[in-house]
Each structure stands twice: as structure tokens, then as C-alpha cells.
């Protein structure tokens, strides 16, 4: 037993080392995209569930990559701000299933065919989802869901969902290479690590344990490998159920998918398992809090049907094109860490990560992390900015302006007891007002005359 536990721990460590550079690359590319794509106007772009709107929701979801919990919270925020319910759900699915970090990790651990299948199956799943929700979620139910959503019950990563650190001016290259762009990228990069490390770690540990303790004969019997036709049907049906019980979401379920693939689950079964990160038990409970028990139950059934259905379609398409891998040698069973291209890439991306970490720490990153898991602010307020790092002239405001939370540029009035996350900023006393939290990195806090409100710019 002790030997097997040590073997499982070793396998977990080796898997973590093998996928480290892929995770870093995926998070980096995702962070760059998030730094230039704003969440501020999303709800206005999703007024209905037409095909055009669903396409927009899918594209915006893919661009605003986040963990499953944050994606769920952001979908509710969009719904509370007036977005169409079905469009908000489509956005949620795209933001966890059509993302860069997942694609990179799938290519490294399972092969390019699985990465391609994720992008082919994702839109199919969203299309099935929209059709099923239109048929089952009637206006009366949507209104009930909206009333429940307006109660503002807390799930997980609410603060994460409320944060928007994107830049709005300049070309793509200007945004990415500017001081603000680098700061925004560093914040999104480490925010993704912070939110997803628990799931990644859990997925690696479960994968190591299953690979060592569960014999191959069990997987082959469970996935009906002796009956090829039945196996192709059974895999997509059972894949989501395995995911529900795994408690692992987002990219954390890729190592476990590799174990299942090596064990004999069908190609479509792997895809269905990957799709099912949004119906794990903790997230099902969040749906109940967000939208009520009845709507949560409908969502659970509809999600399952859409996931399994899309996986079956993918199985058929890739089988017809002879693109399903014939070898089951996913990168799980490495015996030890060796000096190879993986080690070189890991060192390179660790250096890049360290550079981003320095920027993150100097520009209010730790204070931002403390806010990520908290309750979101008023959904009608603008998203929380937490990284703009250059001083911006602030115009005079009147006392009747709404109270919002600013972490972008310094507001007109700073309180003596203000908490600043600007690691390189100067704090200047101003008129007395309620305590203020600021995350404007590299800016100078200037004393101005005005009122005691908190303003978002």
C-alpha cells in the first residue's frame, strides 16, 4: 500500500511537470486576450437568443476564459444586468469549453485530435443547448429565475467574475505592450492560476491514484471495450456522470480524461467528460442558489443531454473521417522527470511567470486576490477594474453620483484611511470620507476637491 501511494504521488508530480509549460502558455495567451476584451458591455450585446446573439455570446465566452465557478457567476451577473438567459448560459459554456488553456493542455496530454474535437463539439453542444432551453425554459420560468438571481445569493468566485481589467483604447499591439497592458496581463495570469490551481491539483492527484490503484481490467469492463459499437454509445452517456462525481472542473479534468482514455473509454466519452465540468456537484448546488431548484433541475438535465449528444456527434464525425487515434498512450504513465524539451520549456515559462509575478506584486495583485472569492457588488455597477497603472486626469464629480468601487484610476477624493493596492503609488491625504480601496498601479494619488463617493472610471 505504501509503495503504491508513493508511486501515485510520483506519477502526480511527473504529470504536473509534464504539463506545466502547457498550462503557463495557455494561461498567458488567455490573459492577453482578456486584457484587451472588455466585459463592461457584454450584457447589452446579449439581448435575445437569436443565432447572431448566441454566436456573439460564444465568441465573448471564449475570449473571457475563466474557471467554471467564475464563468457561472459571470453568467448570472450578465443575466441580472439584462442579458437574455439562454445567451448568458451559452456564454458560460463557451468560457470553459472553448478556451486557449484547455486546447493547449489537450494537445499536449491527449493529442491534437482531442483539441480539434473540443472545438468542433463545443459549438455543436451550444447549439443543442440553445434548442433544448428554448423548448423547456419558458418566460414564466425565466422570470422566476431572474427573481431568484436578484437575491444575490453567493456562489464561488463572485469577485473574480466582477473584475474587468481590460483596456479600451489603442490597437491590439498597443494594448498588449503598454504598461497597463502588461499589468492587466499579469493580473489575469495570476488570477487564473489562483482560481484554477485547486482543481488542477485535485485532478492530478485523482489521476495518479486511479492510474495506480484501478486495474486496467476494470476500466475495460466498465467502458465495454469488448463491444466496440456499444462502447461508442456508452462512452458519451457515462462520461458526464464520471465528471459529476469527480468534483474536478475546468482544465483540472484533463489529466483524469487521459487516465480514462488509456483505460478504454471511447473518443466521444472523453469529449463528453471534458464538457461536463459545468455539472459537477458543487456547481449544481450553485445553480440551485442562483436560479432556484426547478430551473436548476431543468438545467442539469438539459446540460447532460447537450453534452452527451454533442459527444455522440463528434464520435460520428471523427470516426467517419478516420481521425480517432488508434493508440491509447496519453501522457500519464511517465516514470520520471528527464532533461528534454519539456524541461527547457518549463524553465522558460517559469522565468516568464516570475517576471509577471513581480509585476503582479508591485501593482496591487495580492489585494485583488483577496477580493476574488467574495461576493460581487451591485450587478448594475460597472465591472471592477484593478490594474490600470498610469495616472489619468479626473474630472470633477457631483455629490449625487452613485457609489461604486474604483480600482482603475484614482477617484476624486481619497480617504485618510484609504487602502491602496498600487504598489508604486504615492498616497496623499485628502478630505475625510469613507475608507477607499484602490488598485491603480503605478499611478499617483492626487489630492482633489470633491465628494466622498467611490467612482468607477
N, C-alpha and C positions, 0 to 999 in steps of 0.2 A: 504493500500500500504506500509506504513512504517513498519507495523508488518510483512508483507511478505518479505520485504527487510532484516529485522533483522533476520528472520527465514532462509533466503537464506545464509546470512553471517554466521550464527551459523552452518548451515549444511556444509558450505565450511570449516570452522575451524575444525569441528569434523572429516570430511573426511580427512583433512590434517593430523590430529593427528593419525587417524587410520592407515594411510599408511606410516607414517614417517619411522618406523623401516624397513619396506619392501624396501623403496627407499634407505635407508642407506645401507642395506645389499646388495641390487642389485648393487649399485654404488661401494661398497667395493670389491665385487667379480669381477666385471668388471675391476676395477682399477688394481687389482692384475694380471689379465690376460694381460691387456695392458702393464703392467710393464715388462713382460717377452716376449712379442711378438713384434718384430720389424717391422716397416713399410718400412724400408730402401730398401729392395729388392723385395717389392711386385710387382712392375711393371714388373720385369724380370720373375716373376713366372706366369704372365698372358699374354702369347704371342698370344693366339688364343682363340676361343670359343668352344674348344672341351669339351667333358664331363668331362675329368680329370681336365682341367683347371677351368671349372665352379665349380667343387667340391672344388678345392683349393680356388677359389675366395669366395665361400660361407663360408668355414671354417675360412678364414682370416677375412672376414667381421664380422662374429660372435665374433671373438677374438678382433677386434678393435672397440668395441662398441662406439658409439658416437651419438650425436644428429643428427637429419635429415639434418640440414643445413651443419654441418661439414662432414657428410657422403657424401653429394652431392658434396661438394668442394673437398674432398679427391678422389672421383671417377674421377673428371675432372683432378686432378693432376696426377693420375695414367695413364690416357689416354694421357695426354701431355708428359709423360715420356716414352711412347711407348707401354703401355698395350693395349690389344685388347679392343675395345669399348664395346662390349657385355659383356665381362668378367668384365670390370670396373663397368658396370651397375649392374651385378649380385652381385658384392662385395658391392655396395651401398645398395641394398635391404637387404642383409644379415646383414649388420652392423646396421640396425634399426629394423629389424623384428625377428632376431634370437639371441637376446641378453639376458643376465642374468637379468638385472634390470627389463625388461619387463615381463619376466617369473615370477619373484617373485611377482611383483605387480598384475599380472593377477591371480595368485594362491590365493592371499590374498583377493582381491576385488570381483572376479567372481567365483573362484573355479579352481581346478586342471584340469578339463575338458577343460577349455579355454586355460590354459597354454599348455596342450598337443596338442590342436588343432592348436595353433600358430606354434609349432614345426613340426607338420605334414603338415600343409598348407604352411609353408614357402618354403620348397624345391619344393613343387608342383607349387607354384607361380613362383619361379625362373625358373623351367623347362619350364613352359608355356611362360614365358618372353623371354627366350632364343630362343625358337622355333619361336615366333612371330617376334622377332627382326631380326633373320636370314632371315625371309621371307620379311620383309619390309624395313630394313635398308641396302641398297646396298652399295658396296665400294665407289661409287661416293658420296653418302650422307655422308658416314663416313669421307671421305676426306674433305668435306665441313664443317662437324662438327669439325674436327681437326683444320682447318684453323681458325674457329671461336674461338675455345678453346685457340689457341695460342695467341689470342688478349689479354688474361688475364683479361677480364672484371671481376670486383669484385662482388661476391655474398654476403654471410654472413658466418662468422666463418672460413674465409680463413686461418687465423693464427692458429686456432685450428687444422685444417686439416694438416698443415705443421709441427706440432710439433711431435717429436718422442723422448720419454724419456725412452725407453725400454733398458734393459740390455742384453748384448750379450754373457757373459761368465758365466760358472758355471751351476750347476744343478738348477732345478726349485726352490727347497727349499733354496738353497744358494742365488739365485737372490732375492727371496721374503723377506728373513730375513736379508740381508745385509743392511748397512746404505744407500747405493744407492737405493736398492730395496724399503726400507721404504719411502725414499724421492720421488721416482718415483710414488709409490702408492698414497702418499699424494697429489702430484700434479695432477695426473689423477682424483683422487676422487673429489677434489675441482674444477677442471676444468669441470667435468661433472655437478656438482651442478650449477656452474656459467652459463653454457650454456643451461641447461635444466630448471632451476627454472622459467623463464618467461612462458614457455609452460606448466609446471606443474601447476603453479598458475592460468594461464588462463583456463586450463582445469577444475580445481577445481571450479573456480568462475562460469563458464558456466554451469557446472554440478549442482551446488547449485541453480542457477537461474532457470534452466529448471525443476529441481525436484520440485520447489516450485510453479512456475508460469504456467507451462504447465500441464493441467489436463491429467490424465491417459486415459480418453476417446479419446483425440486427438491422443496419441501415438497408441492406439489400432486400431483406424480407419486408421491412416497413414500406419501402418505396416500390415494391412489386417489380424488381428488376428482371425477374424471370418471365414476366408478362409484358413485353415491350409496348403493346397497344394500350393496355390498361395503365401502365406506368405513365404514359404521356398524358392520360386523362387525370390520373390520381395526383400527380405532382402538383399541378396548379391548384387543385382543390385543397390539398393538405398543406401546401407551402405557407399560406397566410395563417393557418391555425398554429403551426410551429412558431411563427413570428409572434403571434399573440402571447404565447406562453414564455417567450424568451426575455421579455422586458427590455430588449435592446432596440434602439431606434436609430434612424439616420445612417451615416456611414459605419456606425458600430456593428451593423449586422452583416457587413461584407465578409469578415473572417469566418463567421458562422455559416454564411452561404457557401463559402469554399469547402468547409467541412461537409456540408450536406451534399454538395456536388460530387466530392470524392466518394461519399458514401452511397451514391446511386440515385439521388433524386433527379427527375427529368430536367431538361433545359428550361422548359416553361415553369417547372416547380421552383427553380432558383429565382426566376424573374418574379413570380408571384410572392415568394418570400421577401424579396427586396422591396416590392411595392408596399408590403403590409406594415411598414414602420408606423403608419398612422392609425393602426388599430390594435396596438399593444395595450395591455390592460390599464396602465396609468393614464394613457391618453383617452381611452374610452370613458374613464371617470371624469376627465376634464370636459369632454363633450356633454356629459350629463350636467355638469356645473354651468357650462356656457349656454346651452340651448334647451335644457330640460330633458327629462327621461325619455319621453316619447320621441322627440326629434333625434336624440342620441341613439335610440334603438334603431330607428329608420336609417340613420347614417351608417351605423355598424353593418347592417345587412347590405345596404347599397354599396358601401365601400368594398365589402368582401366579394360581392358579385362582380363589380367592375374590375377588381384586381385579378380574380381568377379568370374572368372572361378575357381580359387583355392578355394574360399569360398564355391562355389556350390559343389565341390568335397568333401570338408571337411564335409559339411552338410550331404551329402550322406553316407560317411564312418561312421561318428559318429552316424548317425541315424540308420544305419544297425546294428551297434554294441550296440545300446541302451545306448550310453554314453552321450546323450544330457540331461542336467539337466531338471527335470520336474518342479522345483520350481524357481520362479523368485524373489529371495531375495538377490540380490547383495548388498554388503555393501555400501549403500548410505544414508539410512534413519536413521542413528543413531541420537538419540535425544540429548545426552550429553556425555562428556568425563567422564569415570568412572575408578576406580582403578582396573585394571585387568592385564592379561598377556601382553596386548598391551602397557600399561603404563610402565611396567617393561622393556620390550624390547626397548621402545623408550628411556628411561633413559640410558640403557646400550649403545645403539648406539649413543646417544648424547655424552656420555663420550668418546667413540672411535673417534667420529667425532672431538671432541675438541682436542684430542691428535694429530690427523692428521693435524688439523688446526695449532697447534703450530709448527709442523714440516714444514708445508707449508709456514708459515710466516717467519720462520727462514732461509729458503732456496730459497728465490727469487720468491715465488709464486705470490705476487701481481704484480710484473713486468711482469711475464708470462701472467697473465690475461689481462694486457693492450695490449698485442700483439695478443691475440686470435682473436679479431674481425677484425684485419687489413688485408691488402692484403698479400697474400702469396708471398714468394720470388720466385726466378727463379725455375721452376719446375725441371730443370736438376740438381739443387743442392741437396745435401743430406737433409733429413728431419731435422728440427730444434730440437736439444736436449736442455733440460732446467732443468736438475736436477741432473746430476752426481755430487756426493758430496765428492769425495776423490781426492787428488792430483794425477796426472798422469804425469810421465816424458814426456816432449815434445821434440821431435826431431827437429833438425834444418830444416828450410824450406827455399826455394829459393824465390826470389822476383817475379818470374813469375807465382807462383801458383794462381789459381782462387780465387776470392774474395767471401767468404761465411760467413755465420753467425754462430758463435760458442756460445753455452751455456752449453757445456758439461765439457770439461776441459779447463783450461786457455790457450789461444793461446800464441804464442812465444813472441809477443810484446803487451804490454798493454799501452794504451794512457794515458797521464796525466788526460784527461777529461773523462776517461772511466766510464761508468755506470755499476755498479756491482749489481747483484741480489743475490749474495752469502751472506746471512745474517750473516754468521760466518766466512767470509774470510778476509784475510789481503790484502790490496791493496798496491802495490809497484810501484813507478814511474819507467817508462822505457822510451825508445826513443820516440820522438814525432811521432804520427801517428794519423789517423782519429779516431774519437770517437768510442768506442767499447762497445758493450753490452754483459755482461756475466751473466750467471745464474748458475754458478758452485758452488753449495752449499757446505759448509764445507771445501773447498779447500783453499790452499794458493796460491795466485797470485805471481808468481815468476818472477823476473826481468831476462830477457834473451836478447840475441842479435839476431837481425833478421830484418825482413822487416815489413812494416806497414799493411799487409793484415790481413783479418779475416779468420781463418781457422776452418773447422769442423773436429773433430776427431772421 
